[in-house]
Amino acid sequence: MKHKIFITGASGGIGSAITKKFHEIGHHLILTSSSKEKLLKLSELYGDHHDYYVLDLSDLQSLTSVMNEIVENHPDISILINNAGLTSDSLLLRMKLNQWQEVMNTNLSSNFVIIKSALSNMIKNKRGKIIGISSVVAISGNPGQSNYVSSKSGMIGFYKSIAHEVASRNINVNLVSPGFIVSPMTDKLTEAQKNKMLENIPMKKFGEPNDVANLVYFLSSNEASYITGQNFHVNGGMLMV
């Protein structure tokens, strides 16, 4: 059965892997990015039979307006993947209020707007899969990232609460928390920095974006129909909880 799938942050490392996975299966994609240029590249890659929207996740009023348009045009969205995220690192004593607020809006409050916008139709359609991408640091904490960690920890509590509310409506709500995944960020690290990080990973390697995409795909499938309210770690053993 083909689904209509909504994905935020579709042009990022993990987002690209998730998007490619669903495209290969032949699903209809609704892809979003904060950049028109990135959306243009996505449309060139996947074609004009999918749908593309610019979303500014940090501007909740604008986000609400665009989401209302999306759900009106696509009342049959059955899989919702909140993947986009933002970092703005600083020690707490140096962190500006706007650094805190922008990260919280983008990583946490946007989930409230997006899920609330799409949920009514999912309930009417009596089906849905909602998947959020959190982070290993949501559980472990990380110095210099109190805003990011708080936003990703907040996602876990939020998704578990929503899972309770909609479990009887045939809607599954889960999270995936990646550890260190190969990305442009890890590419910039020196060998010494990489080796230091690898010391904390029992598998002695970074994850690949597909490691996350494969789990996201499974959680969106009928095979995961009895799984809800869970946070799955993909971190090579870096954090075992």
DRENPA-3360 file (N, C-alpha, C; in nm, 2 decimals, always signed):
BEGIN
1 = MKHKIFIT = +0.08/-0.12/+0.00/+0.00/+0.00/+0.00/+0.09/+0.13/+0.00 ~ +0.06/+0.22/-0.09/+0.14/+0.34/-0.10/+0.08/+0.44/+0.00 ~ +0.17/+0.52/+0.06/+0.14/+0.62/+0.16/+0.18/+0.76/+0.11 ~ +0.12/+0.86/+0.18/+0.16/+0.99/+0.16/+0.24/+1.03/+0.28 ~ +0.37/+1.07/+0.26/+0.46/+1.08/+0.37/+0.51/+1.23/+0.38 ~ +0.50/+1.28/+0.50/+0.55/+1.42/+0.53/+0.68/+1.41/+0.60 ~ +0.79/+1.48/+0.55/+0.92/+1.47/+0.61/+0.98/+1.61/+0.62 ~ +1.02/+1.65/+0.74/+1.09/+1.78/+0.76/+1.24/+1.76/+0.75;
9 = GASGGIGS = +1.31/+1.86/+0.72/+1.45/+1.85/+0.70/+1.50/+1.74/+0.60 ~ +1.43/+1.74/+0.49/+1.45/+1.63/+0.39/+1.58/+1.64/+0.32 ~ +1.65/+1.76/+0.33/+1.77/+1.77/+0.25/+1.90/+1.75/+0.34 ~ +1.88/+1.72/+0.47/+1.99/+1.70/+0.56/+2.05/+1.56/+0.54 ~ +2.15/+1.52/+0.62/+2.21/+1.39/+0.60/+2.11/+1.28/+0.63 ~ +2.06/+1.28/+0.75/+1.96/+1.18/+0.79/+1.83/+1.19/+0.71 ~ +1.79/+1.32/+0.69/+1.67/+1.35/+0.61/+1.68/+1.29/+0.47 ~ +1.79/+1.31/+0.41/+1.81/+1.26/+0.27/+1.80/+1.11/+0.27;
17 = AITKKFHE = +1.86/+1.04/+0.37/+1.85/+0.90/+0.37/+1.71/+0.85/+0.39 ~ +1.64/+0.92/+0.48/+1.50/+0.88/+0.50/+1.41/+0.90/+0.37 ~ +1.43/+1.02/+0.31/+1.36/+1.05/+0.19/+1.39/+0.95/+0.08 ~ +1.51/+0.92/+0.06/+1.55/+0.82/-0.05/+1.49/+0.68/-0.02 ~ +1.49/+0.64/+0.11/+1.43/+0.51/+0.14/+1.28/+0.50/+0.10 ~ +1.21/+0.61/+0.13/+1.06/+0.60/+0.10/+1.04/+0.62/-0.05 ~ +1.13/+0.70/-0.11/+1.11/+0.72/-0.26/+1.14/+0.59/-0.33 ~ +1.23/+0.51/-0.29/+1.26/+0.38/-0.35/+1.14/+0.29/-0.35;
25 = IGHHLILT = +1.07/+0.30/-0.24/+0.95/+0.21/-0.23/+0.83/+0.26/-0.31 ~ +0.84/+0.39/-0.35/+0.74/+0.44/-0.44/+0.63/+0.52/-0.37 ~ +0.65/+0.57/-0.25/+0.55/+0.65/-0.18/+0.55/+0.79/-0.23 ~ +0.44/+0.86/-0.20/+0.42/+1.00/-0.24/+0.48/+1.08/-0.13 ~ +0.58/+1.17/-0.16/+0.65/+1.25/-0.06/+0.61/+1.39/-0.05 ~ +0.59/+1.44/+0.07/+0.58/+1.59/+0.09/+0.70/+1.63/+0.17 ~ +0.79/+1.70/+0.10/+0.92/+1.73/+0.15/+0.93/+1.88/+0.19 ~ +0.99/+1.90/+0.30/+1.01/+2.04/+0.35/+1.15/+2.07/+0.38;
33 = SSSKEKLL = +1.18/+2.20/+0.37/+1.31/+2.25/+0.40/+1.30/+2.40/+0.43 ~ +1.39/+2.45/+0.51/+1.39/+2.60/+0.53/+1.45/+2.68/+0.42 ~ +1.50/+2.61/+0.32/+1.57/+2.67/+0.21/+1.50/+2.64/+0.07 ~ +1.47/+2.75/+0.00/+1.42/+2.73/-0.14/+1.51/+2.66/-0.23 ~ +1.64/+2.69/-0.21/+1.75/+2.63/-0.30/+1.75/+2.48/-0.27 ~ +1.75/+2.44/-0.15/+1.75/+2.30/-0.12/+1.63/+2.23/-0.17 ~ +1.51/+2.29/-0.16/+1.39/+2.23/-0.21/+1.40/+2.22/-0.37 ~ +1.46/+2.31/-0.43/+1.48/+2.30/-0.58/+1.56/+2.18/-0.61;
41 = KLSELYGD = +1.67/+2.16/-0.54/+1.76/+2.04/-0.56/+1.68/+1.91/-0.53 ~ +1.60/+1.91/-0.43/+1.52/+1.80/-0.40/+1.42/+1.77/-0.52 ~ +1.36/+1.87/-0.57/+1.26/+1.85/-0.68/+1.33/+1.80/-0.80 ~ +1.45/+1.85/-0.83/+1.53/+1.80/-0.94/+1.57/+1.65/-0.92 ~ +1.59/+1.62/-0.80/+1.63/+1.48/-0.77/+1.51/+1.38/-0.77 ~ +1.39/+1.42/-0.72/+1.28/+1.33/-0.71/+1.17/+1.36/-0.80 ~ +1.16/+1.47/-0.87/+1.06/+1.49/-0.97/+0.94/+1.57/-0.92 ~ +0.86/+1.62/-1.01/+0.75/+1.71/-0.98/+0.62/+1.64/-0.94;
49 = HHDYYVLD = +0.63/+1.51/-0.93/+0.51/+1.44/-0.89/+0.50/+1.43/-0.74 ~ +0.60/+1.48/-0.67/+0.60/+1.49/-0.52/+0.57/+1.64/-0.49 ~ +0.56/+1.67/-0.36/+0.52/+1.81/-0.32/+0.63/+1.86/-0.23 ~ +0.66/+2.00/-0.24/+0.77/+2.06/-0.17/+0.72/+2.19/-0.11 ~ +0.76/+2.21/+0.02/+0.72/+2.33/+0.09/+0.83/+2.39/+0.17 ~ +0.84/+2.52/+0.17/+0.94/+2.59/+0.25/+0.88/+2.60/+0.39 ~ +0.95/+2.56/+0.49/+0.90/+2.57/+0.63/+1.00/+2.64/+0.72 ~ +0.97/+2.74/+0.78/+1.05/+2.80/+0.88/+1.00/+2.75/+1.02;
57 = LSDLQSLT = +1.07/+2.65/+1.07/+1.03/+2.59/+1.20/+1.04/+2.68/+1.32 ~ +1.12/+2.79/+1.31/+1.15/+2.88/+1.42/+1.04/+2.98/+1.43 ~ +0.96/+3.00/+1.32/+0.85/+3.10/+1.32/+0.72/+3.03/+1.33 ~ +0.67/+3.02/+1.45/+0.55/+2.93/+1.47/+0.43/+2.98/+1.40 ~ +0.41/+3.11/+1.39/+0.29/+3.17/+1.32/+0.30/+3.13/+1.17 ~ +0.41/+3.15/+1.11/+0.43/+3.11/+0.97/+0.41/+2.96/+0.95 ~ +0.47/+2.89/+1.04/+0.46/+2.74/+1.04/+0.32/+2.69/+1.04 ~ +0.24/+2.75/+1.13/+0.10/+2.72/+1.15/+0.02/+2.75/+1.02;
65 = SVMNEIVE = +0.05/+2.86/+0.95/-0.02/+2.90/+0.83/+0.01/+2.80/+0.72 ~ +0.14/+2.76/+0.70/+0.18/+2.67/+0.59/+0.13/+2.53/+0.62 ~ +0.13/+2.49/+0.75/+0.08/+2.36/+0.78/-0.07/+2.35/+0.76 ~ -0.14/+2.45/+0.78/-0.29/+2.45/+0.75/-0.31/+2.43/+0.60 ~ -0.22/+2.49/+0.52/-0.23/+2.48/+0.37/-0.20/+2.33/+0.33 ~ -0.09/+2.28/+0.40/-0.05/+2.14/+0.36/-0.16/+2.04/+0.39 ~ -0.21/+2.05/+0.51/-0.31/+1.94/+0.55/-0.44/+1.96/+0.48 ~ -0.47/+2.08/+0.43/-0.59/+2.10/+0.35/-0.57/+2.04/+0.21;
73 = NHPDISIL = -0.45/+2.06/+0.16/-0.41/+2.00/+0.02/-0.39/+1.85/+0.03 ~ -0.35/+1.80/+0.15/-0.31/+1.66/+0.16/-0.38/+1.60/+0.29 ~ -0.51/+1.58/+0.29/-0.58/+1.53/+0.41/-0.55/+1.38/+0.44 ~ -0.48/+1.32/+0.34/-0.45/+1.18/+0.35/-0.31/+1.15/+0.39 ~ -0.24/+1.24/+0.45/-0.10/+1.21/+0.51/-0.12/+1.10/+0.61 ~ -0.04/+1.00/+0.60/-0.05/+0.89/+0.69/+0.08/+0.86/+0.77 ~ +0.19/+0.92/+0.72/+0.32/+0.91/+0.79/+0.38/+1.04/+0.81 ~ +0.41/+1.08/+0.93/+0.46/+1.21/+0.96/+0.60/+1.19/+1.03;
81 = INNAGLTS = +0.71/+1.25/+0.97/+0.84/+1.23/+1.02/+0.90/+1.37/+1.05 ~ +0.92/+1.40/+1.18/+0.98/+1.52/+1.22/+1.13/+1.50/+1.24 ~ +1.20/+1.53/+1.14/+1.35/+1.51/+1.14/+1.43/+1.63/+1.16 ~ +1.38/+1.75/+1.11/+1.46/+1.87/+1.11/+1.50/+1.91/+1.25 ~ +1.62/+1.97/+1.26/+1.67/+2.01/+1.39/+1.78/+2.12/+1.37 ~ +1.80/+2.19/+1.48/+1.89/+2.31/+1.48/+1.98/+2.30/+1.61 ~ +2.11/+2.34/+1.59/+2.19/+2.36/+1.71/+2.24/+2.50/+1.71 ~ +2.26/+2.55/+1.83/+2.32/+2.69/+1.85/+2.39/+2.68/+1.98;
89 = DSLLLRMK = +2.51/+2.62/+1.98/+2.58/+2.58/+2.10/+2.65/+2.70/+2.18 ~ +2.64/+2.69/+2.31/+2.70/+2.78/+2.40/+2.69/+2.73/+2.54 ~ +2.79/+2.76/+2.62/+2.78/+2.74/+2.77/+2.66/+2.82/+2.82 ~ +2.59/+2.77/+2.92/+2.47/+2.84/+2.97/+2.50/+2.99/+3.00 ~ +2.61/+3.02/+3.07/+2.64/+3.15/+3.12/+2.66/+3.25/+3.00 ~ +2.69/+3.20/+2.88/+2.71/+3.28/+2.76/+2.59/+3.27/+2.67 ~ +2.50/+3.19/+2.69/+2.39/+3.17/+2.60/+2.29/+3.28/+2.60 ~ +2.26/+3.33/+2.48/+2.16/+3.44/+2.46/+2.02/+3.38/+2.46;
97 = LNQWQEVM = +1.92/+3.46/+2.50/+1.79/+3.42/+2.51/+1.74/+3.38/+2.37 ~ +1.78/+3.45/+2.26/+1.74/+3.41/+2.13/+1.79/+3.28/+2.08 ~ +1.91/+3.24/+2.13/+1.97/+3.11/+2.10/+1.88/+3.00/+2.16 ~ +1.84/+3.02/+2.29/+1.75/+2.93/+2.35/+1.62/+2.92/+2.28 ~ +1.56/+3.03/+2.25/+1.42/+3.03/+2.20/+1.42/+2.97/+2.05 ~ +1.52/+3.01/+1.97/+1.52/+2.96/+1.83/+1.53/+2.81/+1.83 ~ +1.62/+2.75/+1.91/+1.64/+2.61/+1.92/+1.52/+2.54/+1.97 ~ +1.46/+2.59/+2.07/+1.34/+2.53/+2.13/+1.22/+2.54/+2.03;
105 = NTNLSSNF = +1.20/+2.65/+1.96/+1.10/+2.66/+1.86/+1.12/+2.56/+1.75 ~ +1.24/+2.55/+1.70/+1.27/+2.47/+1.58/+1.26/+2.32/+1.61 ~ +1.32/+2.28/+1.73/+1.33/+2.14/+1.76/+1.21/+2.08/+1.84 ~ +1.14/+2.17/+1.91/+1.04/+2.12/+2.00/+0.90/+2.17/+1.97 ~ +0.89/+2.31/+1.97/+0.75/+2.37/+1.95/+0.70/+2.34/+1.81 ~ +0.79/+2.33/+1.71/+0.74/+2.30/+1.58/+0.67/+2.16/+1.57 ~ +0.72/+2.07/+1.66/+0.65/+1.94/+1.66/+0.51/+1.95/+1.71 ~ +0.48/+2.04/+1.80/+0.35/+2.07/+1.85/+0.26/+2.12/+1.74;
113 = VIIKSALS = +0.31/+2.22/+1.66/+0.23/+2.27/+1.55/+0.21/+2.17/+1.44 ~ +0.31/+2.10/+1.40/+0.30/+2.00/+1.29/+0.21/+1.89/+1.32 ~ +0.23/+1.83/+1.44/+0.15/+1.71/+1.48/+0.00/+1.75/+1.50 ~ -0.02/+1.86/+1.57/-0.16/+1.91/+1.59/-0.23/+1.94/+1.46 ~ -0.16/+1.99/+1.36/-0.22/+2.02/+1.23/-0.26/+1.90/+1.16 ~ -0.18/+1.79/+1.17/-0.21/+1.67/+1.09/-0.30/+1.57/+1.16 ~ -0.31/+1.58/+1.29/-0.37/+1.48/+1.37/-0.51/+1.46/+1.35 ~ -0.59/+1.56/+1.33/-0.73/+1.55/+1.31/-0.76/+1.46/+1.19;
121 = NMIKNKRG = -0.69/+1.48/+1.08/-0.71/+1.40/+0.96/-0.67/+1.25/+0.98 ~ -0.56/+1.23/+1.06/-0.52/+1.10/+1.09/-0.63/+1.02/+1.17 ~ -0.69/+1.10/+1.27/-0.79/+1.04/+1.35/-0.92/+1.00/+1.26 ~ -0.95/+1.10/+1.17/-1.07/+1.07/+1.08/-1.04/+0.95/+0.99 ~ -0.91/+0.94/+0.94/-0.87/+0.83/+0.85/-0.85/+0.70/+0.93 ~ -0.84/+0.71/+1.06/-0.82/+0.59/+1.15/-0.69/+0.52/+1.12 ~ -0.58/+0.60/+1.09/-0.45/+0.54/+1.07/-0.35/+0.65/+1.07 ~ -0.23/+0.62/+1.11/-0.12/+0.71/+1.11/+0.00/+0.66/+1.19;
129 = KIIGISSV = +0.12/+0.71/+1.14/+0.25/+0.68/+1.21/+0.32/+0.81/+1.22 ~ +0.35/+0.85/+1.34/+0.42/+0.97/+1.37/+0.56/+0.93/+1.43 ~ +0.67/+0.98/+1.37/+0.80/+0.95/+1.41/+0.88/+1.07/+1.43 ~ +0.95/+1.09/+1.54/+1.03/+1.20/+1.57/+1.18/+1.16/+1.58 ~ +1.27/+1.25/+1.54/+1.41/+1.22/+1.55/+1.46/+1.30/+1.67 ~ +1.50/+1.24/+1.78/+1.55/+1.30/+1.89/+1.70/+1.29/+1.89 ~ +1.77/+1.25/+2.00/+1.92/+1.25/+2.00/+1.96/+1.17/+2.12 ~ +2.08/+1.11/+2.11/+2.14/+1.04/+2.23/+2.16/+1.14/+2.34;
137 = VAISGNPG = +2.19/+1.26/+2.31/+2.22/+1.36/+2.42/+2.09/+1.40/+2.50 ~ +1.98/+1.37/+2.44/+1.85/+1.39/+2.52/+1.85/+1.31/+2.65 ~ +1.92/+1.20/+2.65/+1.93/+1.12/+2.77/+2.06/+1.14/+2.85 ~ +2.17/+1.16/+2.78/+2.30/+1.17/+2.84/+2.33/+1.31/+2.89 ~ +2.27/+1.41/+2.82/+2.31/+1.55/+2.84/+2.44/+1.58/+2.77 ~ +2.47/+1.71/+2.75/+2.59/+1.74/+2.68/+2.63/+1.88/+2.71 ~ +2.75/+1.91/+2.76/+2.79/+2.05/+2.79/+2.79/+2.14/+2.67 ~ +2.74/+2.26/+2.69/+2.74/+2.35/+2.58/+2.62/+2.34/+2.49;
145 = QSNYVSSK = +2.53/+2.24/+2.52/+2.41/+2.22/+2.44/+2.28/+2.21/+2.52 ~ +2.28/+2.29/+2.63/+2.16/+2.29/+2.72/+2.03/+2.32/+2.64 ~ +2.03/+2.40/+2.54/+1.91/+2.43/+2.46/+1.88/+2.32/+2.37 ~ +1.97/+2.26/+2.30/+1.95/+2.15/+2.21/+1.90/+2.03/+2.29 ~ +1.97/+2.00/+2.40/+1.94/+1.88/+2.48/+1.80/+1.89/+2.54 ~ +1.77/+2.01/+2.59/+1.63/+2.04/+2.64/+1.52/+2.02/+2.54 ~ +1.55/+2.06/+2.42/+1.45/+2.05/+2.31/+1.43/+1.90/+2.27 ~ +1.54/+1.83/+2.27/+1.53/+1.69/+2.23/+1.47/+1.60/+2.34;
153 = SGMIGFYK = +1.50/+1.64/+2.47/+1.44/+1.57/+2.58/+1.29/+1.60/+2.58 ~ +1.26/+1.72/+2.56/+1.12/+1.76/+2.55/+1.04/+1.68/+2.45 ~ +1.10/+1.65/+2.34/+1.04/+1.57/+2.23/+0.99/+1.44/+2.29 ~ +1.08/+1.38/+2.37/+1.05/+1.24/+2.42/+0.93/+1.24/+2.51 ~ +0.92/+1.34/+2.60/+0.80/+1.35/+2.68/+0.68/+1.38/+2.60 ~ +0.69/+1.47/+2.51/+0.58/+1.51/+2.42/+0.52/+1.39/+2.34 ~ +0.61/+1.32/+2.28/+0.57/+1.21/+2.19/+0.51/+1.10/+2.28 ~ +0.56/+1.07/+2.39/+0.50/+0.97/+2.48/+0.36/+1.01/+2.52;
161 = SIAHEVAS = +0.34/+1.13/+2.55/+0.21/+1.18/+2.59/+0.11/+1.17/+2.48 ~ +0.15/+1.21/+2.36/+0.06/+1.20/+2.24/+0.03/+1.05/+2.21 ~ +0.13/+0.97/+2.23/+0.11/+0.82/+2.21/+0.00/+0.77/+2.29 ~ -0.01/+0.81/+2.42/-0.12/+0.78/+2.51/-0.25/+0.82/+2.45 ~ -0.25/+0.95/+2.40/-0.38/+1.01/+2.36/-0.44/+0.94/+2.24 ~ -0.35/+0.89/+2.15/-0.41/+0.84/+2.02/-0.39/+0.69/+1.99 ~ -0.34/+0.62/+2.09/-0.32/+0.48/+2.08/-0.44/+0.40/+2.03 ~ -0.55/+0.44/+2.09/-0.68/+0.37/+2.05/-0.73/+0.41/+1.91;
169 = RNINVNLV = -0.67/+0.50/+1.85/-0.71/+0.55/+1.72/-0.63/+0.49/+1.60 ~ -0.56/+0.39/+1.63/-0.47/+0.32/+1.53/-0.36/+0.42/+1.48 ~ -0.31/+0.50/+1.57/-0.20/+0.59/+1.54/-0.08/+0.56/+1.63 ~ +0.03/+0.53/+1.57/+0.15/+0.50/+1.65/+0.25/+0.62/+1.65 ~ +0.30/+0.64/+1.77/+0.39/+0.76/+1.79/+0.52/+0.71/+1.85 ~ +0.63/+0.73/+1.78/+0.76/+0.68/+1.84/+0.87/+0.78/+1.80 ~ +0.99/+0.75/+1.87/+1.10/+0.84/+1.84/+1.22/+0.75/+1.81 ~ +1.32/+0.81/+1.74/+1.45/+0.75/+1.71/+1.55/+0.85/+1.76;
177 = SPGFIVSP = +1.65/+0.80/+1.84/+1.75/+0.89/+1.90/+1.89/+0.84/+1.84 ~ +1.94/+0.91/+1.74/+2.07/+0.87/+1.69/+2.18/+0.92/+1.78 ~ +2.29/+0.84/+1.77/+2.42/+0.89/+1.83/+2.50/+0.96/+1.73 ~ +2.63/+0.94/+1.72/+2.71/+1.00/+1.62/+2.70/+0.94/+1.49 ~ +2.64/+1.01/+1.39/+2.61/+0.96/+1.26/+2.70/+1.04/+1.16 ~ +2.75/+0.97/+1.06/+2.84/+1.03/+0.96/+2.76/+1.15/+0.90 ~ +2.82/+1.26/+0.89/+2.75/+1.38/+0.84/+2.86/+1.49/+0.81 ~ +2.82/+1.60/+0.75/+2.91/+1.71/+0.73/+2.98/+1.76/+0.86;
185 = MTDKLTEA = +2.90/+1.74/+0.97/+2.96/+1.78/+1.10/+3.08/+1.69/+1.13 ~ +3.06/+1.56/+1.12/+3.17/+1.47/+1.16/+3.28/+1.47/+1.06 ~ +3.25/+1.51/+0.93/+3.36/+1.52/+0.83/+3.46/+1.63/+0.87 ~ +3.41/+1.73/+0.94/+3.50/+1.85/+0.98/+3.59/+1.82/+1.10 ~ +3.56/+1.71/+1.16/+3.64/+1.67/+1.28/+3.78/+1.63/+1.24 ~ +3.88/+1.66/+1.33/+4.02/+1.61/+1.31/+4.02/+1.46/+1.35 ~ +4.13/+1.39/+1.30/+4.14/+1.25/+1.34/+4.15/+1.24/+1.49 ~ +4.21/+1.33/+1.56/+4.22/+1.32/+1.71/+4.08/+1.33/+1.77;
193 = QKNKMLEN = +4.00/+1.42/+1.71/+3.86/+1.44/+1.77/+3.78/+1.32/+1.74 ~ +3.79/+1.26/+1.62/+3.72/+1.14/+1.59/+3.76/+1.03/+1.68 ~ +3.89/+1.01/+1.70/+3.93/+0.90/+1.78/+3.88/+0.91/+1.93 ~ +3.88/+1.04/+1.98/+3.83/+1.06/+2.11/+3.68/+1.02/+2.12 ~ +3.60/+1.06/+2.02/+3.46/+1.02/+2.02/+3.44/+0.87/+2.01 ~ +3.52/+0.81/+1.93/+3.51/+0.66/+1.91/+3.55/+0.58/+2.03 ~ +3.62/+0.64/+2.12/+3.65/+0.57/+2.25/+3.53/+0.55/+2.33 ~ +3.43/+0.63/+2.31/+3.30/+0.61/+2.38/+3.20/+0.53/+2.31;
201 = IPMKKFGE = +3.23/+0.48/+2.19/+3.14/+0.40/+2.11/+3.19/+0.25/+2.11 ~ +3.13/+0.16/+2.18/+3.18/+0.02/+2.18/+3.20/-0.04/+2.04 ~ +3.11/+0.00/+1.95/+3.13/-0.06/+1.81/+3.24/+0.00/+1.73 ~ +3.31/+0.11/+1.79/+3.43/+0.17/+1.73/+3.40/+0.22/+1.59 ~ +3.29/+0.27/+1.56/+3.26/+0.33/+1.43/+3.14/+0.43/+1.45 ~ +3.14/+0.53/+1.36/+3.02/+0.61/+1.35/+2.91/+0.54/+1.28 ~ +2.78/+0.58/+1.31/+2.67/+0.53/+1.23/+2.66/+0.60/+1.10 ~ +2.58/+0.53/+1.01/+2.55/+0.59/+0.88/+2.41/+0.64/+0.88;
209 = PNDVANLV = +2.38/+0.74/+0.80/+2.24/+0.79/+0.79/+2.14/+0.68/+0.76 ~ +2.18/+0.58/+0.69/+2.08/+0.47/+0.66/+2.05/+0.38/+0.78 ~ +2.14/+0.38/+0.88/+2.11/+0.31/+1.00/+1.99/+0.37/+1.07 ~ +1.97/+0.50/+1.06/+1.85/+0.57/+1.11/+1.73/+0.55/+1.02 ~ +1.76/+0.57/+0.89/+1.65/+0.56/+0.79/+1.58/+0.42/+0.80 ~ +1.66/+0.32/+0.81/+1.61/+0.18/+0.81/+1.51/+0.16/+0.93 ~ +1.55/+0.22/+1.05/+1.46/+0.20/+1.16/+1.33/+0.29/+1.15 ~ +1.35/+0.41/+1.09/+1.23/+0.49/+1.07/+1.14/+0.42/+0.97;
217 = YFLSSNEA = +1.19/+0.36/+0.87/+1.10/+0.29/+0.78/+1.03/+0.18/+0.84 ~ +1.10/+0.10/+0.93/+1.04/-0.01/+1.00/+0.92/+0.04/+1.09 ~ +0.95/+0.15/+1.16/+0.85/+0.21/+1.25/+0.72/+0.26/+1.18 ~ +0.74/+0.29/+1.05/+0.63/+0.34/+0.97/+0.55/+0.23/+0.90 ~ +0.60/+0.10/+0.92/+0.54/-0.01/+0.85/+0.44/-0.08/+0.93 ~ +0.36/-0.17/+0.87/+0.26/-0.25/+0.94/+0.32/-0.34/+1.04 ~ +0.45/-0.38/+1.01/+0.52/-0.47/+1.10/+0.54/-0.41/+1.24 ~ +0.53/-0.28/+1.25/+0.55/-0.21/+1.38/+0.42/-0.16/+1.44;
225 = SYITGQNF = +0.31/-0.23/+1.40/+0.18/-0.18/+1.44/+0.15/-0.19/+1.59 ~ +0.23/-0.27/+1.66/+0.20/-0.29/+1.81/+0.31/-0.22/+1.89 ~ +0.38/-0.12/+1.82/+0.48/-0.05/+1.89/+0.44/+0.10/+1.90 ~ +0.44/+0.15/+2.02/+0.41/+0.30/+2.03/+0.46/+0.35/+2.16 ~ +0.49/+0.48/+2.16/+0.54/+0.54/+2.28/+0.68/+0.51/+2.32 ~ +0.76/+0.46/+2.22/+0.90/+0.42/+2.25/+1.00/+0.51/+2.19 ~ +1.12/+0.51/+2.25/+1.23/+0.59/+2.20/+1.35/+0.49/+2.17 ~ +1.38/+0.48/+2.05/+1.48/+0.38/+2.01/+1.62/+0.44/+1.98;
233 = HVNGGMLM = +1.72/+0.39/+2.04/+1.85/+0.44/+2.03/+1.93/+0.37/+1.92 ~ +2.00/+0.45/+1.84/+2.08/+0.40/+1.73/+2.22/+0.47/+1.75 ~ +2.30/+0.40/+1.83/+2.43/+0.47/+1.87/+2.55/+0.39/+1.89 ~ +2.54/+0.26/+1.84/+2.66/+0.17/+1.84/+2.70/+0.13/+1.98 ~ +2.60/+0.15/+2.08/+2.63/+0.11/+2.22/+2.69/+0.23/+2.30 ~ +2.69/+0.35/+2.24/+2.75/+0.46/+2.31/+2.67/+0.49/+2.44 ~ +2.54/+0.47/+2.44/+2.46/+0.49/+2.56/+2.37/+0.37/+2.56 ~ +2.37/+0.29/+2.67/+2.29/+0.17/+2.68/+2.19/+0.20/+2.79;
241 = V = +2.06/+0.22/+2.75/+1.96/+0.25/+2.85/+1.84/+0.16/+2.83;
% end
